[in-house]
Amino acid sequence: MLRRRSNSKNAHSFLFDSTQTSIKTASFYDAYLLDPTDLGRGKFAVVRKCTEKCTGRVYAAKFLKKRRRGKDSRPEIIHEIAVLELAKPCPHIVDLYEVYETGHEIILVLEYIAGGEIFNLCVPERDEAFSENQIVRLVRQIIEGVYFLHQNNIVHLDLKPQNILLSGVDSAEDVKIVDFGLSRKLSETIALREIMGTTDYVAPEILNYEPISTSTDIWSIGVICYMLLSCEAPFVGTSVQETYLNISQLNVDFSDDSFTSVSQEAIDFIKCTLVLNPRDRATAGDCLSHPWLQQAEISHCHGSILCGIQSGQAATNYKKTKTRCDCNQKNVNDQEDKENLSDCSTPCKRFRIDDAEQSV
């Protein structure tokens, strides 16, 4: 996880400061039985399975410390709660059930997602790897969730396989995006600049301390898609510094043997997301109208999160994006091809799920 740097004077401008959910001060343990096994753990949070005593329903309890590095982090937790409230209509984002608070932590009671991380089902060792058509379906659902966020001026800023879960254990299950601890609301008047995210998936504008936008999430989606199709990280280096160099120079390789069975439309899709200039990068709407994702069955978020993307507009969006990507690619082809690194600084290009940093 990257160290974070921001303008503290404006930091709260990018956070919601209130919630609709009532924060309970009664004992969490009076209402829930807690499983001792961690579902996930980070430096300032832990997630465990829990069962509501009065109903027997299973949830995931996320315990968040209110003080981190000697600073009050309650405003960021309140923001995370508010984002989850806002995203409730979208089925591809984890659902918030209720919230408890103690003297030193806030507990989010969340939807329990049984299928685990998406990358667990796509590693080379898996007996039955997902087909490209199955990956199309997963990627489309991820982007539908991100599209919903972007329509509400929210950026996730930590999209990675560990933060995208499946509701069940097979390819027919739905995707759920989790962990909004680094998410921000965008402002029309103040530029957001922060150093944050996870090494492999971070966009070049973050490394350059340039303004963050919805395009920052699209870069991360491109990295995830590359990994799902090839089981490799696109920018892996022998050190964190080499990884950052590969990202900033767009040193990515599609000629490896791992892409021999991948369609040209899939490669074209990734190239439209991994574009150095954020303004030339595909939007979430562009991605949804890309021919590669048109293979998937369209899934709507309780009504239609895709409002405004009619068939004619979709085609226009894609044509404009493709033109931008083709122009960018002419410059990229002149660069030396390299690869990318996982957050653990592993020197090997091939990604393994147990190499990745498990964080919440």
Rosetta blueprint (number, residue, H / E / L):
1 M L
2 L L
3 R L
4 R L
5 R L
6 S L
7 N L
8 S L
9 K L
10 N L
11 A H
12 H H
13 S H
14 F H
15 L L
16 F L
17 D L
18 S L
19 T L
20 Q L
21 T L
22 S L
23 I E
24 K E
25 T L
26 A L
27 S L
28 F H
29 Y H
30 D H
31 A H
32 Y E
33 L E
34 L E
35 D E
36 P E
37 T E
38 D E
39 L E
40 G E
41 R E
42 G L
43 K L
44 F L
45 A E
46 V E
47 V E
48 R E
49 K E
50 C E
51 T E
52 E E
53 K L
54 C L
55 T L
56 G L
57 R L
58 V E
59 Y E
60 A E
61 A E
62 K E
63 F E
64 L E
65 K E
66 K L
67 R E
68 R E
69 R L
70 G L
71 K E
72 D E
73 S L
74 R H
75 P H
76 E H
77 I H
78 I H
79 H H
80 E H
81 I H
82 A H
83 V H
84 L H
85 E H
86 L H
87 A L
88 K L
89 P L
90 C L
91 P L
92 H L
93 I E
94 V L
95 D L
96 L E
97 Y E
98 E E
99 V E
100 Y E
101 E E
102 T L
103 G L
104 H L
105 E E
106 I E
107 I E
108 L E
109 V E
110 L E
111 E E
112 Y L
113 I L
114 A L
115 G L
116 G L
117 E E
118 I H
119 F H
120 N H
121 L H
122 C L
123 V L
124 P L
125 E L
126 R L
127 D L
128 E L
129 A L
130 F L
131 S L
132 E H
133 N H
134 Q H
135 I H
136 V H
137 R H
138 L H
139 V H
140 R H
141 Q H
142 I H
143 I H
144 E H
145 G H
146 V H
147 Y H
148 F H
149 L H
150 H H
151 Q H
152 N L
153 N L
154 I E
155 V E
156 H L
157 L L
158 D L
159 L L
160 K L
161 P H
162 Q H
163 N H
164 I E
165 L E
166 L E
167 S L
168 G L
169 V L
170 D L
171 S L
172 A L
173 E L
174 D L
175 V E
176 K E
177 I E
178 V L
179 D L
180 F L
181 G L
182 L L
183 S L
184 R E
185 K E
186 L L
187 S L
188 E L
189 T L
190 I L
191 A L
192 L L
193 R L
194 E L
195 I L
196 M L
197 G L
198 T L
199 T H
200 D H
201 Y H
202 V L
203 A L
204 P H
205 E H
206 I H
207 L H
208 N L
209 Y L
210 E L
211 P L
212 I L
213 S L
214 T H
215 S H
216 T H
217 D H
218 I H
219 W H
220 S H
221 I H
222 G H
223 V H
224 I H
225 C H
226 Y H
227 M H
228 L H
229 L H
230 S H
231 C L
232 E E
233 A L
234 P L
235 F E
236 V L
237 G L
238 T L
239 S L
240 V H
241 Q H
242 E H
243 T H
244 Y H
245 L H
246 N H
247 I H
248 S H
249 Q L
250 L L
251 N L
252 V L
253 D L
254 F L
255 S L
256 D L
257 D H
258 S H
259 F H
260 T L
261 S L
262 V L
263 S L
264 Q H
265 E H
266 A H
267 I H
268 D H
269 F H
270 I H
271 K H
272 C H
273 T H
274 L L
275 V L
276 L L
277 N L
278 P H
279 R H
280 D H
281 R L
282 A L
283 T L
284 A H
285 G H
286 D H
287 C H
288 L H
289 S L
290 H L
291 P L
292 W L
293 L H
294 Q H
295 Q H
296 A L
297 E L
298 I L
299 S L
300 H L
301 C L
302 H L
303 G L
304 S L
305 I L
306 L L
307 C L
308 G L
309 I L
310 Q L
311 S H
312 G H
313 Q H
314 A H
315 A H
316 T H
317 N H
318 Y H
319 K H
320 K H
321 T H
322 K H
323 T H
324 R H
325 C H
326 D H
327 C H
328 N H
329 Q H
330 K H
331 N H
332 V H
333 N L
334 D L
335 Q L
336 E L
337 D L
338 K L
339 E L
340 N E
341 L L
342 S L
343 D L
344 C L
345 S L
346 T L
347 P L
348 C L
349 K L
350 R E
351 F L
352 R L
353 I H
354 D H
355 D H
356 A L
357 E L
358 Q L
359 S L
360 V L
